[in-house]
Amino acid sequence: MRNLALAILAIGAALAAAPAQAQTYDPGYPVCLHVYGKISYYECAYTSLPQCNATASGRSAQCVINPYYAYASQGPSAPRNKRYRNGY
């Protein structure tokens, strides 16, 4: 009886768990507009902060730098200068 109750409780907890959210940032644009309200969301469709700030003007919103865009279009970085000790 106790096992049945625990199984029902575990199934109920699994079904009640919130689904995982997808990535909120679009990696194709460097600037995102974070809109606040009953439903808060990110709108990543801006190529510069001034362009985003013009859209955010007069709204409950803020422009943020897209953390997933950094170095997205750059190739591999140049090798760093490392000091190696020569064997004596």
SERO-4910 file (N, C-alpha, C, O; in steps of 0.05 Angstrom, whole numbers):
BEGIN
 pado doro    nc1    nc2    nc3   cac1   cac2   cac3    cc1    cc2    cc3    oc1    oc2    oc3
  Met    A     17    -24      0      0      0      0     17     25      0     12     44    -14
  Arg    A     39     24     16     56     47     18     71     52     -9     75     74    -17
  Asn    A     79     30    -22     92     32    -48     74     44    -69     83     60    -85
  Leu    A     48     37    -68     29     48    -87     26     78    -83     25     94   -102
  Ala    A     25     87    -58     22    115    -52     47    131    -60     45    153    -71
  Leu    A     71    119    -56     95    132    -64     97    134    -95    107    153   -106
  Ala    A     88    113   -108     89    113   -138     70    135   -149     77    149   -167
  Ile    A     46    137   -137     27    157   -146     38    185   -140     36    203   -157
  Leu    A     51    189   -117     63    214   -111     86    221   -130     88    244   -138
  Ala    A    103    202   -137    125    207   -155    115    214   -183    126    231   -196
  Ile    A     94    200   -192     83    206   -219     70    233   -219     74    248   -238
  Gly    A     56    240   -198     44    267   -196     65    289   -196     61    310   -208
  Ala    A     87    285   -181    108    305   -180    122    308   -207    128    330   -216
  Ala    A    125    286   -221    138    287   -248    120    301   -268    130    316   -285
  Leu    A     94    297   -266     76    310   -285     72    340   -278     66    356   -296
  Ala    A     75    347   -253     71    375   -245     96    392   -249     94    417   -248
  Ala    A    119    379   -254    143    395   -258    141    412   -283    129    404   -303
  Ala    A    151    436   -281    150    455   -304    169    445   -326    190    435   -321
  Pro    A    160    449   -351    178    441   -373    202    459   -375    201    483   -367
  Ala    A    224    449   -385    248    465   -388    244    486   -409    231    481   -429
  Gln    A    255    510   -404    252    532   -423    274    531   -444    297    522   -438
  Ala    A    268    539   -467    288    540   -489    306    564   -485    300    582   -468
  Gln    A    328    565   -500    346    588   -498    331    613   -506    318    614   -527
  Thr    A    334    634   -490    319    659   -495    333    678   -514    321    697   -523
  Tyr    A    358    674   -518    374    692   -535    378    680   -563    384    656   -566
  Asp    A    374    696   -584    380    688   -611    409    694   -616    418    717   -615
  Pro    A    426    674   -623    454    678   -627    461    694   -652    484    699   -657
  Gly    A    441    701   -668    446    714   -694    448    745   -691    456    758   -711
  Tyr    A    442    756   -668    443    785   -665    458    793   -640    456    778   -620
  Pro    A    474    814   -640    490    821   -617    475    836   -594    486    837   -572
  Val    A    452    846   -600    437    862   -579    409    851   -577    396    845   -596
  Cys    A    400    849   -552    373    840   -546    357    860   -530    368    875   -514
  Leu    A    331    861   -535    313    878   -520    299    861   -499    285    842   -506
  His    A    302    867   -473    289    853   -452    264    869   -444    265    890   -433
  Val    A    240    858   -451    215    871   -446    203    860   -420    201    836   -416
  Tyr    A    195    879   -402    184    871   -376    154    874   -377    143    891   -392
  Gly    A    140    858   -362    111    860   -360    100    835   -347    115    821   -333
  Lys    A     75    829   -352     63    803   -342     79    780   -353     84    760   -339
  Ile    A     86    782   -378    103    762   -391    128    776   -400    128    793   -417
  Ser    A    150    769   -387    176    780   -393    190    763   -415    190    739   -414
  Tyr    A    201    777   -435    213    762   -457    236    778   -469    239    802   -464
  Tyr    A    253    764   -484    276    776   -498    270    776   -528    260    756   -539
  Glu    A    276    798   -541    273    801   -569    300    808   -581    309    831   -580
  Cys    A    313    788   -592    340    792   -603    338    796   -633    338    777   -648
  Ala    A    337    821   -641    335    828   -670    348    854   -676    340    868   -695
  Tyr    A    369    862   -660    381    888   -663    411    885   -668    424    868   -656
  Thr    A    421    902   -685    450    901   -691    467    921   -676    491    920   -676
  Ser    A    454    940   -662    469    960   -646    452    968   -622    428    966   -622
  Leu    A    466    979   -602    452    989   -578    434   1013   -584    412   1015   -574
  Pro    A    444   1033   -601    426   1056   -607    400   1047   -621    379   1058   -616
  Gln    A    402   1027   -639    378   1017   -652    359   1005   -632    335   1009   -634
  Cys    A    369    989   -613    353    977   -593    341    998   -574    318    996   -566
  Asn    A    357   1018   -566    348   1039   -548    325   1055   -560    307   1064   -546
  Ala    A    326   1059   -586    304   1073   -599    278   1057   -597    257   1069   -594
  Thr    A    280   1031   -599    256   1014   -596    246   1013   -567    222   1013   -562
  Ala    A    265   1013   -548    258   1011   -520    248   1038   -508    237   1038   -486
  Ser    A    251   1059   -523    242   1085   -513    213   1086   -507    196   1080   -524
  Gly    A    206   1093   -482    178   1096   -474    165   1070   -466    141   1069   -461
  Arg    A    180   1048   -466    169   1022   -459    182   1013   -433    203   1023   -425
  Ser    A    170    993   -422    183    980   -399    202    959   -409    196    935   -409
  Ala    A    225    968   -419    244    950   -432    273    960   -428    277    983   -421
  Gln    A    292    942   -432    320    949   -428    336    934   -449    330    911   -456
  Cys    A    356    946   -461    373    933   -480    397    920   -466    409    932   -448
  Val    A    403    896   -475    425    880   -463    442    869   -485    432    864   -508
  Ile    A    467    864   -479    485    851   -498    479    821   -497    476    809   -476
  Asn    A    478    810   -521    472    781   -524    497    765   -516    517    766   -529
  Pro    A    496    750   -494    519    734   -485    526    711   -504    548    701   -503
  Tyr    A    507    702   -520    512    680   -538    522    689   -565    529    672   -582
  Tyr    A    524    715   -569    534    725   -595    564    729   -594    577    729   -615
  Ala    A    576    732   -571    604    738   -569    621    718   -584    619    694   -579
  Tyr    A    637    728   -602    656    712   -618    642    692   -636    654    673   -645
  Ala    A    617    696   -642    602    677   -659    612    678   -687    613    657   -700
  Ser    A    619    701   -697    627    703   -725    657    703   -729    667    705   -752
  Gln    A    673    702   -708    701    703   -710    712    675   -713    701    655   -703
  Gly    A    734    673   -726    748    648   -729    763    642   -704    760    655   -683
  Pro    A    780    621   -705    796    615   -681    815    637   -674    825    652   -692
  Ser    A    820    641   -649    838    663   -640    867    656   -647    874    633   -652
  Ala    A    883    677   -647    912    674   -653    925    659   -630    916    662   -607
  Pro    A    946    644   -636    959    629   -614    972    649   -594    983    670   -602
  Arg    A    971    642   -569    982    659   -549   1012    654   -547   1022    632   -553
  Asn    A   1026    674   -539   1055    671   -534   1059    656   -508   1052    666   -487
  Lys    A   1070    633   -510   1076    618   -486   1106    615   -482   1121    612   -502
  Arg    A   1114    617   -458   1142    614   -452   1148    585   -444   1135    574   -426
  Tyr    A   1166    573   -459   1173    546   -453   1202    546   -442   1219    561   -451
  Arg    A   1207    529   -423   1234    527   -412   1249    507   -429   1239    484   -433
  Asn    A   1271    514   -438   1288    496   -452   1302    478   -431   1310    487   -410
  Gly    A   1305    453   -439   1320    435   -421   1349    443   -419   1361    448   -440
  Tyr    A   1360    443   -395   1388    451   -392   1406    427   -395   1430    429   -393
***
